């Protein structure tokens, strides 16, 4: 496009999309993407955000807590030691406490059968770890998508600034031209008023897009934890992420790796374990307990005694609360399964929408490039015809305005194409599409 040719931009939006019923649109093959060493590339910005954002440390600590829960669940299979020390103060006529004043009992109790309660507890803890890992990955993915969107906002504003500044120069030249024609008596003052008004409008537009650029830079700085400047970003403008995969494969990949789906599946397994725990509460627990007693409340200076017990203990709650708890857990499990379906549909909807947007924006991109070339030729032609007296000054100004509007639309489409292709790549392939993404 003309903007790239005059300003020497390295940014390229050409994707070479092809449409077919089986594969949808496809992007040209390229080598595996990796984080570039220079500061300011989109890959490096995502890497900085993933390594420095506080949400990552928060999720890491929550994961450590879940891992500790697994250790705790494993320890439940081991014997439980306990110590009981009692000192009694009784009357001299109390024969039951006429022995030693202090009695110490050491106990070690081992569960032999719990109806599956301990195994269910371990499975629940492990499912919680899986859920926390999925939450951590979802947080990382959402953070990466926020960086991509913010970068796209900056890119759109940056390209608009370039095109607006270029068009301001054109309008400054037009203003100078009409001034000279007025001095020569060849144009009216209304032509100058029109030229000045169009130039002031461009100055106002430039203020708006510069504000948009500053907002995007500020948000990007918050995401990566340091200030970022346009000079750093513009030195290595990102291109749309390449893909050669049809819609069916994109949907399959997204369903298999999406952390929201994995989290919902893990939470469903948590509910399954809770159901097993509630069922175990309906059965007594069989245990073995060993005791060693020192001192005797009845007989003074009695030798230590060793005992071994096999017993049953129940975990029934008040009334029929155990059965009600089981029914509640079963309902929670069904709700968790429905949440899995909800997440799967949401992911499919997002992938299909992004796929359609990428295809349509690519078609619009080709059309706008053609329109831009035509608008440039019309603007040049009208300028020549105006000098020859075959076009009015209003025709010249309108042609310049149409050219500026087309370049603005092209900047919007270029930034949209960048965002949607990167979003598709991250959603369907995860952060492993970029070396340094800490997959």
Secondary structure, 3 states (H helix, E strand, C coil): CHHHHHHCCCCCCCCCCCEECCCEECCCCCCCCECCCCCCCHHHHHHHHHHHCHHHHHHHHHHHHHHHHHHHHHHCCCCEEEEEEEECCCCCCCHHHCCCCEEEEEEEEEEEECCCHHHHHHHHHHHHHHHHHHHHHHHHHHHHHHHHHHHHHHHHHHHHHHHHHHHHHHHHHHHHHHHHHHHCCCCCHHHHHHHHHHHHHHHHHHHHHHHHHHHHHHHHHHHHCCCCCHHHHHCCCCCCCCCCCCHHHHHHHHHHHCHHHHHHHHHHHHHHHHHHHHHHCCCCEEEEEEEEEECCCCCCCCCCEEEEEEEEECCCCCCCHHHHHHHHHHHHHHHHHHHHHHHHHHHHHHHHHHHHHHHHHHHHHHHHHHHHHHHHHHHHHHHHHHHCCCCCHHHHHHHHHHHHHHHHHHHHHHHHHHHHHHHHHHHHHCHHHCECCCC
